[in-house]
């Protein structure tokens, strides 16, 4: 198993270097890898998405035996030191590191705290409410129970609460399409990737029952701001991204075929 390097000063110097490259290891779907990929894309970083060949074998080689895993690479700069690499694990740690690395975090302690709060809330919405409480918990239930989970627990419950809370904050920030000030931060990108991943799971039309121009204009503006940024737009229109779309939908159909069967009718 890889461990995280403890040579703090040297590693701090390394991540401050110019011309860094990045690799992000995650499965060939969106979901748990979406926010880190989104940050790298938005920042215009030199990065490569990589996927495990055999997770059963590869798992034991990774820090915490989990993915995503970020590799930060400093190419050989001909000073005799050669190429150096650092690895970092855990979704939140990776996202926070990348946000700071690319100037997508706060400019002071309170801005950071506010960004972290809304980022963390969106993270919990996706991993706890969408994936755990809906996707996996209801997967083995009857059609009627699945419909109840979707309508009452997700759409009318957790997603509506999330949308109401975030919209109120965005109104307080003058509905300018940003969580903090007038610039894109980690919170903006996480909201965008959350809603995109949720659309892959339950369909855009269902998401739009809760998140739409009328009910949540602030949230919609956040998403448009992020998705229209040139390097991010290039990413979500790329063939690589479309492959992730296909595999994500395939996973959903395996566990929740009713979601796509209903959309087809």
NUKE-517165 format. One record per residue (C-alpha): x, y, z. Coordinates in pm, whole numbers, padded with zeros to 5 digits, always signed. Example, Ala and Ser with C-alpha at 12.3 -4.5 7.8 and 13.67 -1.06 7.14 Angstrom:
BEGIN
+01230-00450+00780/+01367-00106+00714/
//
This chain:
BEGIN
+00000+00000+00000/+00123+00348-00087/+00154+00591+00203/+00144+00969+00198/+00487+01132+00199/+00591+01310+00520/+00874+01519+00373/+00664+01830+00422/+00902+02110+00328/+01034+01938+00018/+00684+01842-00091/+00557+02194-00032/+00831+02322-00260/+00741+02058-00519/+00372+02151-00540/+00472+02516-00578/+00679+02428-00886/+00587+02538-01235/+00482+02302-01514/+00329+02040-01286/+00128+01756-01433/-00155+01568-01264/-00314+01226-01290/-00647+01142-01131/-00724+00775-01072/-01091+00685-01049/-01337+00446-01208/-01454+00517-01562/-01771+00688-01442/-01853+01037-01311/-01983+01046-00954/-01697+01016-00700/-01439+01154-00943/-01649+01438-01080/-01544+01725-00855/-01168+01671-00881/-01193+01626-01258/-01404+01940-01272/-01149+02146-01081/-00862+02025-01300/-01064+02099-01613/-01176+02443-01498/-00819+02535-01404/-00686+02431-01744/-00438+02202-01571/-00212+01958-01754/-00390+01647-01634/-00483+01296-01738/-00777+01086-01620/-00665+00730-01547/-00871+00425-01457/-00787+00108-01263/-00718-00196-01480/-00820-00442-01210/-00951-00281-00894/-00945-00609-00705/-00567-00616-00751/-00498-00242-00763/-00690-00163-00445/-00417-00282-00209/-00163-00055-00380/-00350+00270-00309/-00343+00493+00000/-00636+00395+00225/-00717+00131-00041/-00965+00375-00194/-01000+00600-00496/-00989+00872-00621/-00615+00916-00592/-00438+01224-00722/-00078+01207-00844/+00113+01534-00867/+00408+01509-01105/+00704+01741-01134/+00877+01654-01462/+01253+01617-01481/+01392+01972-01496/+01744+01861-01593/+01893+01952-01255/+01978+01594-01174/+01681+01542-00945/+01471+01356-01202/+01093+01334-01214/+00921+01338-00877/+00569+01233-00783/+00339+01278-00486/+00014+01096-00422/-00288+01221-00231/-00602+01029-00139/-00955+01106-00017/-01210+01309-00209/-01227+01612+00015/-00850+01633+00066/-00794+01620-00310/-01061+01879-00386/-00939+02123-00121/-00577+02082-00231/-00662+02143-00596/-00884+02440-00515/-00600+02608-00328/-00349+02504-00592/-00545+02682-00866/-00676+02985-00679/-01028+02848-00649/-01052+02881-00272/-01095+03173-00035/-00879+03482-00014/-00904+03490+00366/-00998+03257+00652/-01370+03344+00652/-01406+03306+00276/-01243+02965+00305/-01483+02869+00583/-01791+02971+00382/-01666+02795+00069/-01591+02482+00272/-01938+02490+00429/-02128+02492+00100/-01882+02255-00066/-01918+02013+00227/-02298+02039+00217/-02301+01954-00155/-02060+01667-00095/-02286+01526+00177/-02588+01571-00049/-02426+01357-00316/-02249+01085-00119/-02491+01048+00171/-02832+01140+00031/-02799+01046-00337/-02561+00751-00336/-02612+00594+00008/-02969+00679+00105/-03118+00658-00245/-02902+00475-00498/-02768+00186-00291/-03029+00162-00014/-03325+00143-00253/-03155-00069-00521/-03295-00399-00393/-03642-00268-00313/-03969-00316-00498/-04075-00080-00777/-04321+00090-00539/-04057+00137-00269/-03807+00275-00520/-04064+00526-00642/-04127+00633-00282/-03755+00677-00217/-03719+00888-00530/-04023+01110-00483/-04046+01156-00107/-03695+01108+00027/-03489+01250-00259/-03688+01497-00468/-03929+01631-00205/-03686+01575+00080/-03310+01610+00061/-03277+01770-00284/-03547+02028-00212/-03381+02112+00119/-03039+02142-00046/-03177+02367-00321/-03364+02593-00077/-03060+02640+00148/-02819+02712-00138/-03060+02941-00319/-03106+03152-00007/-02731+03198+00025/-02695+03286-00343/-02970+03547-00309/-02771+03702-00026/-02478+03724-00267/-02691+03926-00512/-02770+03629-00741/-02443+03687-00926/-02385+03316-00987/-02117+03272-00721/-02106+03156-00361/-01835+03398-00250/-01771+03739-00402/-01787+03751-00779/-01552+03469-00875/-01568+03094-00920/-01458+02881-00626/-01468+02520-00517/-01827+02565-00396/-01944+02668-00746/-01771+02374-00912/-01904+02123-00658/-02261+02239-00708/-02216+02201-01084/-02071+01850-01064/-02329+01743-00806/-02622+01839-01029/-02458+01692-01338/-02398+01359-01165/-02749+01358-01024/-02885+01417-01376/-02697+01108-01494/-02865+00906-01219/-03228+01020-01215/-03248+01219-01539/-03238+01592-01613/-03617+01626-01616/-03649+01496-01261/-03372+01723-01134/-03547+02014-01307/-03859+01952-01098/-03660+02100-00809/-03372+02296-00962/-03493+02529-01236/-03490+02892-01352/-03807+02976-01160/-03740+02811-00824/-03361+02835-00808/-03229+03102-01049/-02916+03148-00839/-02819+02781-00856/-02887+02773-01230/-02664+03077-01280/-02381+02910-01086/-02401+02607-01315/-02409+02818-01631/-02109+03023-01518/-01902+02711-01460/-02015+02518-01767/-01956+02813-02001/-01597+02866-01888/-01385+02767-02194/-01162+02495-02051/-01447+02342-01851/-01672+02353-02156/-01403+02175-02357/-01392+01901-02093/-01767+01836-02078/-01788+01831-02457/-01489+01596-02497/-01505+01235-02615/-01349+01127-02285/-01634+01288-02093/-01894+01130-02320/-01743+00787-02250/-01787+00855-01879/-02149+00950-01952/-02213+00614-02117/-02052+00410-01839/-02229+00612-01570/-02568+00549-01728/-02483+00180-01768/-02412+00155-01394/-02741+00325-01312/-02936+00094-01542/-02783-00211-01370/-02915-00106-01030/-03213+00115-01118/-03347+00011-01460/-03682+00166-01369/-03534+00517-01386/-03449+00489-01754/-03750+00274-01838/-03976+00553-01709/-03782+00815-01905/-03828+00615-02226/-04207+00601-02183/
//
